[in-house]
Amino acid sequence: MKKIIALLLLVAMISSLAACATKTPQQATPTPALEETASAGTVSGAAAELDTSNPIKIGYLAWASGADAYFGLVAIAALEDRIEEINANGGLLGRKVELVWYDISADFSESVNATNKLINQDHVDAIIGPDGSPFAITLGSLVDEAQVPLFPNCGNAEVTVDADGKTKPYVFRVAPQNGLSSSTMAHYVYEELGVRKIATLTESTNISTVEAADYFVDAFKALGGEIVAEESYMLNDTEFRAQITKIAQAEPEYVYMPAAAYKEVCNFAIQLSDMGYGDKIKILGTDAWYNPDALAVAGDALEGCVVISALDMNSDAIQPMVDAFAEKHANLNASLHLYALYAVNAMQFVEYAIKTAGTTDGPALKEVLEKATGVDMITGGKWYFDQYHDPIGPEFTILSIENGQAVSKGTYSVKD
C-alpha cells in the first residue's frame, strides 16, 4: 500500500514582486558558482581564451509573448546568465557556448517550425524546452532523426513515450511527470488533510492538464475519496461563474485545478470568493501557478489554497537566487520561477553530457545521459533518467497559502 512520508518541515515566505513580463528578453540571475556544480559538467577556474569560430549552440523553445510571456522571458534570462558564466570559466571543451531561441507562443505548430530551424538552420547541439506538453509531444521524431537531444520541462507521459509505449530516444524530461505529482497530491489531501470530497476543474484544451486531472482522480478514488464534480474550461477563458455554481452544488471541500498558468487560477479564485464560496471551497494546485505574482493578483482569494511543487522557491538555497534576479532584472518586471530553473536544470544536463562525452556528437550525448547516475541540479539534489527518460530525484513540497504567504508544510514523496 502506498503511503505519504513527510521528510522535512520548512517555513517559507514569498516576496511579492512585480506583476507581468515585458517582451524583451533580458539577462538573468547568477546561478551558483560553477565549481559548486562540477558534477553537472561545468568548468571552473579563470576565464580562458575561447574558440569562437565553432561555438556550441544550445536551442531554446520559449513562450516569449502574449499573456504568459513571463514563462519564456524569465527562462531566457536565466539561461543567458548560466551560459555567460560557463563562457567566463572556459566554455565547454574550450568552445564558446551560445543560446539560440525562438518564440513558439502563437500556435502548437510553431514548436515544430522552430525545432526544424534550430536543427537545420542553426545547427544546434541540444534543445531546451518547450514548457507545454502539447508543444513537445510532436517533436520526438524530429530530434530522433537529427540525433539532437531535447530537454522539455513538461509533464505529459507522451512527451517521452510514443503511442506504442517506446521511449523516444532523444527526448529527456527535466520536470516531474504528471502522474507522480498528481498522485502525491491525492495522497497528501486524503491522508494528511483528511479530505474525502473533491471536485476538479480542468483546461480541456491542454493534454497535460487533462492527464494531470485523470491521474489525480484515479489516485484519490483508489484511496477511497469521492469526486463530486468534474468541470472544464477552455484556453484563455476568464469567466468561471457557471462552473462555480455547479461545483458549489456538489459541496466539495477542495477543487483540484491543475492549470497551465496562474491567471486562470486567479480569476477562478476571485470569482469563487465574490460568489460567497471562498471560505467553504479551497483550491488545490500545481507548480505551474506557484508564482509570487499570483498572490499579488488574487490576494486574499487564494487564502487556504494548497499547492504541490517540485521546489520550495523560498528555501535557503533558492531565495538568494530569487532576490538576485529581482535586483538585477527589475526592468524585466517578472519573478524568477520554477520553470526557469527547470530550464537551467536542462542546461546542467547538457553541460554534464558534453563534458563527460568529450564531444557534442548526439549519440554520444544520449549514451552519457542514459548512463548518468546523479547530476547536481540547481533545484537541488542529484537527478538522472529512468528507462522512459523521466527524471529520478525530484521530491515535492506542499505549500499552503496562509496570510498571503506560501508556507511550506514539508517535502513529500509517495513510496510503495
C-alpha positions as CSV (number, residue, x, y, z in Angstrom):
1,M,0.0,0.0,0.0
2,K,1.3,3.4,-0.8
3,K,1.9,5.9,1.9
4,I,2.9,9.6,2.0
5,I,6.1,10.1,4.0
6,A,6.9,13.6,5.3
7,L,10.6,14.1,5.1
8,L,11.2,17.7,6.1
9,L,9.3,20.7,7.6
10,L,10.2,24.1,6.4
11,V,8.7,27.6,6.8
12,A,8.9,29.9,3.9
13,M,7.7,33.3,2.6
14,I,7.1,34.5,-0.9
15,S,8.1,38.1,-1.6
16,S,5.6,39.9,-3.9
17,L,7.5,41.2,-6.8
18,A,6.2,42.9,-10.0
19,A,3.4,41.5,-12.0
20,C,3.9,40.9,-15.7
21,A,6.7,40.3,-18.2
22,T,7.9,42.6,-20.9
23,K,8.5,41.5,-24.4
24,T,12.3,41.9,-24.5
25,P,14.5,39.1,-23.2
26,Q,17.0,40.1,-20.6
27,Q,20.0,38.6,-18.9
28,A,19.1,36.9,-15.6
29,T,20.1,35.9,-12.1
30,P,23.5,34.4,-11.4
31,T,23.5,30.7,-10.8
32,P,25.6,29.0,-8.2
33,A,29.3,29.2,-8.8
34,L,30.4,26.7,-11.4
35,E,32.8,25.0,-9.1
36,E,29.9,24.1,-6.8
37,T,28.2,22.2,-9.5
38,A,31.2,20.4,-11.1
39,S,29.3,17.1,-11.4
40,A,26.9,18.9,-13.7
41,G,29.7,19.1,-16.3
42,T,30.7,22.8,-15.8
43,V,34.2,24.2,-15.8
44,S,35.8,26.2,-13.0
45,G,38.8,28.5,-12.9
46,A,39.9,31.7,-14.6
47,A,38.5,32.8,-17.9
48,A,40.3,31.2,-20.8
49,E,40.7,32.1,-24.5
50,L,37.6,30.6,-26.1
51,D,37.3,29.1,-29.6
52,T,34.6,31.4,-31.1
53,S,34.9,30.1,-34.6
54,N,33.0,26.9,-33.8
55,P,30.6,27.7,-30.9
56,I,28.5,25.1,-29.2
57,K,24.9,26.2,-29.8
58,I,22.0,25.5,-27.5
59,G,18.5,26.0,-28.7
60,Y,15.5,27.1,-26.6
61,L,11.8,26.9,-27.4
62,A,10.2,29.7,-25.5
63,W,6.8,31.1,-24.6
64,A,8.0,34.6,-25.0
65,S,5.0,36.7,-26.0
66,G,1.3,37.1,-25.0
67,A,-0.3,36.7,-21.6
68,D,2.1,34.1,-20.4
69,A,5.3,35.6,-21.8
70,Y,6.8,35.6,-18.3
71,F,7.4,31.8,-18.7
72,G,9.8,32.2,-21.6
73,L,11.4,35.6,-20.9
74,V,12.5,34.7,-17.4
75,A,13.9,31.4,-18.6
76,I,15.8,33.0,-21.5
77,A,17.4,35.4,-19.0
78,A,18.3,32.6,-16.6
79,L,19.8,30.5,-19.4
80,E,21.8,33.5,-20.8
81,D,23.3,34.1,-17.3
82,R,24.2,30.4,-17.0
83,I,25.9,30.5,-20.4
84,E,27.7,33.7,-19.6
85,E,29.1,32.1,-16.5
86,I,30.1,29.0,-18.4
87,N,32.0,31.1,-21.0
88,A,33.7,33.1,-18.3
89,N,35.0,29.9,-17.0
90,G,36.4,28.4,-20.2
91,G,33.3,27.4,-22.1
92,L,32.7,23.8,-22.9
93,L,35.5,21.8,-24.5
94,G,37.3,25.1,-24.9
95,R,34.5,26.4,-27.2
96,K,32.2,29.3,-26.7
97,V,28.5,28.5,-25.9
98,E,25.7,30.4,-27.5
99,L,21.9,30.4,-26.9
100,V,19.6,30.5,-29.9
101,W,15.9,30.8,-29.1
102,Y,12.5,31.1,-30.8
103,D,9.1,32.3,-29.6
104,I,6.6,29.4,-30.0
105,S,3.7,31.1,-28.3
106,A,1.5,31.7,-31.3
107,D,0.5,28.1,-32.0
108,F,1.4,24.5,-31.3
109,S,2.8,24.2,-34.8
110,E,5.3,26.9,-34.0
111,S,7.3,24.4,-31.9
112,V,7.7,22.2,-34.9
113,N,8.7,25.1,-37.1
114,A,11.2,26.4,-34.5
115,T,12.7,22.9,-33.9
116,N,13.3,22.5,-37.6
117,K,15.0,25.9,-37.7
118,L,17.2,25.1,-34.7
119,I,18.3,21.8,-36.3
120,N,18.6,22.6,-40.0
121,Q,19.4,26.3,-40.0
122,D,21.1,27.0,-36.7
123,H,22.7,23.5,-36.3
124,V,22.3,23.4,-32.5
125,D,23.8,20.7,-30.4
126,A,20.9,20.4,-27.9
127,I,17.5,21.9,-27.5
128,I,15.9,23.0,-24.2
129,G,12.1,23.3,-23.8
130,P,9.3,23.6,-24.5
131,D,7.3,24.2,-21.3
132,G,4.0,22.9,-22.5
133,S,3.2,19.2,-23.3
134,P,1.1,20.0,-26.4
135,F,4.1,21.8,-27.8
136,A,6.6,19.0,-27.0
137,I,4.8,15.7,-27.9
138,T,5.2,16.1,-31.7
139,L,9.0,16.8,-31.5
140,G,10.3,13.3,-30.7
141,S,10.6,12.2,-34.4
142,L,12.4,15.4,-35.4
143,V,15.1,15.2,-32.8
144,D,15.4,11.5,-33.2
145,E,16.1,11.8,-36.9
146,A,18.6,14.6,-36.3
147,Q,20.1,12.9,-33.2
148,V,19.8,16.1,-31.2
149,P,18.9,15.8,-27.5
150,L,15.7,17.6,-26.5
151,F,15.0,18.6,-22.8
152,P,11.3,19.6,-22.4
153,N,10.1,20.6,-18.9
154,C,6.5,19.4,-19.1
155,G,4.6,16.6,-17.5
156,N,2.5,14.5,-20.0
157,A,3.6,10.9,-20.4
158,E,3.5,11.1,-24.2
159,V,6.3,13.7,-24.2
160,T,8.9,11.0,-23.7
161,V,7.0,7.8,-24.7
162,D,5.3,7.1,-28.1
163,A,1.9,5.6,-28.7
164,D,3.5,2.1,-28.7
165,G,5.0,2.6,-25.3
166,K,8.5,3.0,-26.6
167,T,10.8,5.6,-25.1
168,K,11.6,8.5,-27.5
169,P,15.4,8.1,-27.9
170,Y,16.4,11.7,-27.8
171,V,13.8,13.3,-25.5
172,F,14.8,13.7,-21.8
173,R,12.2,15.3,-19.5
174,V,13.6,17.8,-16.9
175,A,10.3,18.2,-14.9
176,P,8.4,15.6,-12.9
177,Q,5.9,13.5,-14.9
178,N,2.2,14.3,-14.2
179,G,1.4,11.0,-12.7
180,L,3.9,11.4,-9.9
181,S,2.9,15.0,-8.8
182,S,-0.9,14.3,-9.1
183,S,-0.8,11.1,-7.2
184,T,1.3,12.7,-4.5
185,M,-1.2,15.5,-4.1
186,A,-4.1,13.0,-3.9
187,H,-2.3,11.1,-1.1
188,Y,-1.5,14.2,0.8
189,V,-5.0,15.6,0.9
190,Y,-6.6,12.3,1.6
191,E,-4.1,11.0,4.3
192,E,-2.8,14.2,5.8
193,L,-5.7,16.6,5.5
194,G,-8.5,14.0,5.8
195,V,-10.3,15.3,2.7
196,R,-12.9,13.0,1.2
197,K,-14.9,15.1,-1.3
198,I,-13.2,16.9,-4.2
199,A,-14.2,18.5,-7.5
200,T,-11.9,19.0,-10.5
201,L,-11.7,22.0,-12.9
202,T,-9.5,21.3,-15.9
203,E,-8.5,23.1,-19.1
204,S,-10.0,20.8,-21.7
205,T,-7.8,22.1,-24.5
206,N,-4.5,21.1,-22.8
207,I,-3.5,17.5,-22.9
208,S,-1.2,17.9,-19.9
209,T,-3.8,19.4,-17.5
210,V,-6.3,16.7,-18.6
211,E,-3.8,14.0,-17.9
212,A,-2.9,15.5,-14.5
213,A,-6.5,15.6,-13.5
214,D,-7.0,12.0,-14.6
215,Y,-4.1,10.8,-12.5
216,F,-5.4,12.7,-9.5
217,V,-8.9,11.3,-9.9
218,D,-7.7,7.8,-10.2
219,A,-5.4,8.0,-7.2
220,F,-8.0,9.8,-5.0
221,K,-10.7,7.3,-5.8
222,A,-8.3,4.4,-5.2
223,L,-7.7,5.7,-1.7
224,G,-11.5,5.9,-1.0
225,G,-12.2,9.5,-1.9
226,E,-15.1,10.8,-3.9
227,I,-15.0,13.1,-6.9
228,V,-18.3,15.0,-6.6
229,A,-18.0,17.2,-9.8
230,E,-15.8,17.4,-12.9
231,E,-15.9,20.7,-14.7
232,S,-13.8,22.2,-17.5
233,Y,-12.8,25.4,-19.3
234,M,-11.1,26.4,-22.5
235,L,-7.8,28.2,-23.1
236,N,-7.9,31.9,-22.3
237,D,-11.3,31.6,-20.5
238,T,-11.7,34.3,-17.9
239,E,-15.3,33.6,-16.8
240,F,-15.9,30.7,-14.3
241,R,-19.2,31.5,-12.6
242,A,-21.2,28.8,-14.4
243,Q,-18.6,26.2,-13.3
244,I,-18.6,27.6,-9.8
245,T,-22.3,27.3,-9.5
246,K,-22.2,23.6,-10.5
247,I,-19.2,22.8,-8.3
248,A,-20.8,24.6,-5.2
249,Q,-23.9,22.5,-5.6
250,A,-21.8,19.3,-5.2
251,E,-20.3,20.6,-1.9
252,P,-16.7,19.6,-2.3
253,E,-14.0,20.5,0.3
254,Y,-11.5,21.4,-2.4
255,V,-11.3,21.9,-6.2
256,Y,-8.3,20.3,-7.9
257,M,-7.2,22.8,-10.7
258,P,-4.0,21.7,-12.5
259,A,-3.9,24.9,-14.5
260,A,-1.1,25.6,-17.1
261,A,-0.7,29.2,-15.8
262,Y,-1.6,31.3,-12.8
263,K,-4.1,33.8,-14.4
264,E,-6.9,31.3,-14.8
265,V,-6.5,30.2,-11.2
266,C,-6.6,33.9,-10.0
267,N,-9.8,34.5,-12.0
268,F,-11.4,31.4,-10.6
269,A,-10.3,32.2,-7.0
270,I,-11.6,35.8,-7.2
271,Q,-14.9,34.8,-8.6
272,L,-15.3,31.9,-6.1
273,S,-14.8,34.5,-3.4
274,D,-17.1,37.1,-4.9
275,M,-19.9,34.4,-5.1
276,G,-19.6,33.7,-1.4
277,Y,-17.9,30.3,-1.6
278,G,-14.3,31.2,-0.9
279,D,-14.5,30.2,2.8
280,K,-16.0,26.8,2.1
281,I,-14.2,25.7,-1.0
282,K,-10.4,25.9,-1.5
283,I,-8.2,25.2,-4.5
284,L,-5.6,22.5,-4.9
285,G,-2.9,23.4,-7.5
286,T,0.3,22.5,-9.2
287,D,3.6,24.3,-9.7
288,A,2.5,26.0,-13.0
289,W,0.8,28.6,-10.8
290,Y,3.2,28.6,-7.9
291,N,4.3,32.1,-8.6
292,P,4.6,35.2,-6.3
293,D,2.8,37.2,-8.9
294,A,-0.3,35.0,-8.4
295,L,-0.5,36.2,-4.8
296,A,-0.2,39.8,-5.9
297,V,-3.1,39.4,-8.4
298,A,-5.6,37.3,-6.3
299,G,-4.7,38.3,-2.8
300,D,-7.0,37.0,-0.1
301,A,-8.9,34.9,-2.6
302,L,-6.1,32.3,-2.5
303,E,-6.1,32.0,1.2
304,G,-6.2,28.4,2.3
305,C,-5.3,27.0,-1.1
306,V,-2.7,24.2,-1.3
307,V,0.0,23.8,-4.0
308,I,2.3,21.0,-4.8
309,S,5.7,21.9,-6.3
310,A,9.0,20.2,-7.1
311,L,10.7,23.1,-5.3
312,D,10.2,25.5,-2.4
313,M,11.1,28.8,-4.1
314,N,11.6,30.4,-0.6
315,S,14.1,27.8,0.7
316,D,17.5,29.0,1.9
317,A,19.1,27.5,-1.2
318,I,16.7,29.2,-3.7
319,Q,15.7,32.5,-2.1
320,P,19.1,34.2,-2.8
321,M,18.6,33.4,-6.5
322,V,15.1,35.0,-6.4
323,D,16.4,38.1,-4.7
324,A,19.4,38.4,-7.0
325,F,17.1,38.1,-10.0
326,A,14.7,40.8,-8.7
327,E,17.6,43.1,-8.1
328,K,19.5,42.6,-11.4
329,H,16.4,42.4,-13.6
330,A,13.9,44.8,-12.2
331,N,13.2,46.1,-15.8
332,L,12.1,42.6,-16.8
333,N,9.2,43.0,-14.3
334,A,8.7,39.3,-13.6
335,S,9.8,37.0,-10.8
336,L,12.2,34.1,-11.1
337,H,10.0,31.0,-11.3
338,L,10.3,27.2,-11.2
339,Y,10.1,26.7,-14.9
340,A,13.1,29.0,-15.5
341,L,15.0,26.8,-13.0
342,Y,13.9,23.7,-14.9
343,A,15.5,25.2,-18.0
344,V,18.7,25.7,-16.1
345,N,18.5,22.1,-14.9
346,A,18.3,21.1,-18.6
347,M,21.4,23.2,-19.3
348,Q,23.2,21.5,-16.5
349,F,22.4,18.1,-18.1
350,V,23.8,19.5,-21.4
351,E,27.0,20.6,-19.7
352,Y,27.4,17.3,-18.0
353,A,26.8,15.3,-21.2
354,I,29.2,17.3,-23.3
355,K,32.0,17.3,-20.7
356,T,31.6,13.6,-20.0
357,A,31.4,12.6,-23.6
358,G,34.1,15.0,-24.7
359,T,32.1,15.8,-27.8
360,T,28.8,17.3,-29.0
361,D,28.0,14.2,-31.0
362,G,24.3,13.4,-30.5
363,P,24.6,9.6,-30.0
364,A,27.5,10.1,-27.5
365,L,25.4,12.6,-25.5
366,K,22.4,10.3,-25.5
367,E,24.6,7.4,-24.2
368,V,26.0,9.6,-21.4
369,L,22.6,10.9,-20.3
370,E,21.1,7.3,-20.2
371,K,24.1,6.1,-18.1
372,A,24.1,9.1,-15.7
373,T,23.7,8.1,-12.0
374,G,23.3,11.6,-10.5
375,V,23.8,15.1,-11.8
376,D,23.7,18.0,-9.4
377,M,20.7,20.3,-10.2
378,I,20.2,23.9,-9.4
379,T,16.8,23.0,-8.0
380,G,18.6,20.6,-5.5
381,G,19.6,17.0,-5.3
382,K,21.1,14.7,-7.9
383,W,18.9,13.8,-10.9
384,Y,19.2,11.1,-13.5
385,F,16.8,9.4,-16.0
386,D,14.9,6.2,-15.8
387,Q,14.1,3.9,-18.8
388,Y,11.4,6.2,-20.0
389,H,13.7,9.3,-19.8
390,D,11.7,10.7,-16.9
391,P,13.8,12.3,-14.1
392,I,14.6,10.5,-10.9
393,G,15.4,12.7,-8.0
394,P,12.7,15.4,-7.6
395,E,10.7,15.5,-4.4
396,F,7.6,17.5,-3.8
397,T,7.0,20.4,-1.4
398,I,3.4,21.0,-0.2
399,L,2.7,24.7,0.3
400,S,-0.3,26.3,1.9
401,I,-1.3,29.9,1.3
402,E,-1.6,31.5,4.7
403,N,-2.0,35.2,5.4
404,G,-0.9,36.0,1.9
405,Q,2.2,33.9,2.1
406,A,3.2,30.5,0.7
407,V,4.1,28.4,3.8
408,S,5.9,25.1,3.3
409,K,4.2,22.1,5.0
410,G,7.1,19.8,4.2
411,T,8.5,17.8,1.3
412,Y,6.7,14.6,0.4
413,S,7.0,11.5,-1.8
414,V,4.8,8.5,-2.5
415,K,6.5,5.3,-1.5
416,D,5.4,1.7,-2.1
